[in-house]
Amino acid sequence: MSSVHVVYAHPSPAGLTRAVLDSFVGALPSYTLSDLCLMGFPAVMSAREYARAPGDPVPADVAAEQQRLAAADVWAFVYPVWWADCPAILKGWFDRVWTVGWAYKPMVVRPAKRAIVLCTAGYTVAELRASGHYEAMRAVMIDDRIGARAESSEFVVLGGPDRAAHLQRAAELGRSVR
Ligand SMILES: Cc1cc2nc3c(=O)[nH]c(=O)nc-3n(C[C@H](O)[C@H](O)[C@H](O)COP(=O)(O)O)c2cc1C
C-alpha cells in the first residue's frame, strides 16, 4: 500500500474544500497531513533563505515538510482555486519547501510515484477551460511545480456547485490510491 502525504490549504473547517479533503482521506487507509493554515505555515521566504546556497541547512519547518514528502509514495495537494491559482499560503509553501539543491539544481528528492492536485473552484471546468484558466493552472501546477518530482501526476478540478458529485469524485480518487 502506498504511503500518502497530503498538503492542504484552506483557512475554514466548514467549506466545500474541507469536505473534499475529508472524502479523499476518508478513502485512504492512512496518511499524513500538513494543514498549512492550521499550522500557521510561514509563507514568505526570508532574506536568509533566499541567500542560502545549495547544501546549506534549511529551516526546521522546511526540513520537516521535506521529510514528510520523502517518506511518502503519493503526494496530494488539496486547495481552493483563488484568483486562478492556489492560496498564497500554498504558493509560499512551494517557494520555501522546493529548495535549491533539493527540488532543483540539482533535484535530489526521490520523485513521488504519483502526485494528485485536487482543487475546488467556483467556475465549472467548462468555464475554466473556455477562459484559458484551466490550462494555465494545470501548466503551472503540474508542468512546473510538480514536474519531474513525480512519476505521474493528475490535475483534478472540482468546479461549480455540484457538491455531491465533487465529494464522490474525491472519494473515488482516494480509493484509486493503491
Ligand atoms: C479569494 C477568492 C478568490 C477566488 N478566485 C476564484 C477563481 O479565480 N476561479 C474560480 O473558479 N473560483 C474562485 N473562487 C471561488 C472558490 O474557488 C470557491 O468558492 C471555493 O473553491 C469553494 O470552496 P470552499 O467552500 O471550501 O471555500 C475564489 C474564492 C475566493 C474566496
The ligand as a Tripos MOL2 file, in Angstrom:
@<TRIPOS>MOLECULE
LIG
   31    33     1     0     0
SMALL
NO_CHARGES

@<TRIPOS>ATOM
      1 C1        -10.2470   34.9930   -2.7190 C.3       1 LIG1
      2 C2        -11.0320   34.1060   -3.6290 C.ar      1 LIG1
      3 C3        -10.6780   34.0180   -4.9650 C.ar      1 LIG1
      4 C4        -11.3560   33.1490   -5.8220 C.ar      1 LIG1
      5 N1        -10.9450   33.0430   -7.1120 N.ar      1 LIG1
      6 C5        -11.5360   32.1260   -7.9200 C.ar      1 LIG1
      7 C6        -11.0630   31.9230   -9.2500 C.ar      1 LIG1
      8 O1        -10.1320   32.5560   -9.7300 O.2       1 LIG1
      9 N2        -11.6780   30.9740  -10.0180 N.ar      1 LIG1
     10 C7        -12.7100   30.2230   -9.5430 C.ar      1 LIG1
     11 O2        -13.2070   29.3440  -10.2640 O.2       1 LIG1
     12 N3        -13.1720   30.3900   -8.2700 N.ar      1 LIG1
     13 C8        -12.6100   31.3080   -7.4570 C.ar      1 LIG1
     14 N4        -13.0560   31.4800   -6.1700 N.ar      1 LIG1
     15 C9        -14.1500   30.6100   -5.6900 C.3       1 LIG1
     16 C10       -13.5770   29.4420   -4.8950 C.3       1 LIG1
     17 O3        -12.7350   28.6450   -5.6780 O.3       1 LIG1
     18 C11       -14.7150   28.6040   -4.3190 C.3       1 LIG1
     19 O4        -15.5580   29.4180   -3.5700 O.3       1 LIG1
     20 C12       -14.1680   27.5130   -3.4380 C.3       1 LIG1
     21 O5        -13.4740   26.5680   -4.1870 O.3       1 LIG1
     22 C13       -15.2670   26.8250   -2.6580 C.3       1 LIG1
     23 O6        -14.6710   26.0860   -1.6180 O.3       1 LIG1
     24 P1        -14.8240   26.4780   -0.0880 P.3       1 LIG1
     25 O7        -16.3240   26.4010    0.2360 O.co2     1 LIG1
     26 O8        -14.0410   25.4700    0.6600 O.co2     1 LIG1
     27 O9        -14.2820   27.8690    0.0850 O.co2     1 LIG1
     28 C14       -12.4300   32.3620   -5.3210 C.ar      1 LIG1
     29 C15       -12.7950   32.4920   -3.9640 C.ar      1 LIG1
     30 C16       -12.1180   33.3450   -3.1330 C.ar      1 LIG1
     31 C17       -12.5280   33.4380   -1.6860 C.3       1 LIG1
@<TRIPOS>BOND
     1     1     2 1
     2     2     3 ar
     3     2    30 ar
     4     3     4 ar
     5     4     5 ar
     6     4    28 ar
     7     5     6 ar
     8     6     7 ar
     9     6    13 1
    10     7     8 2
    11     7     9 ar
    12     9    10 ar
    13    10    11 2
    14    10    12 ar
    15    12    13 ar
    16    13    14 ar
    17    14    15 1
    18    14    28 ar
    19    15    16 1
    20    16    17 1
    21    16    18 1
    22    18    19 1
    23    18    20 1
    24    20    21 1
    25    20    22 1
    26    22    23 1
    27    23    24 1
    28    24    25 2
    29    24    26 1
    30    24    27 1
    31    28    29 ar
    32    29    30 ar
    33    30    31 1
@<TRIPOS>SUBSTRUCTURE
     1 LIG1         1 GROUP 0 **** ****
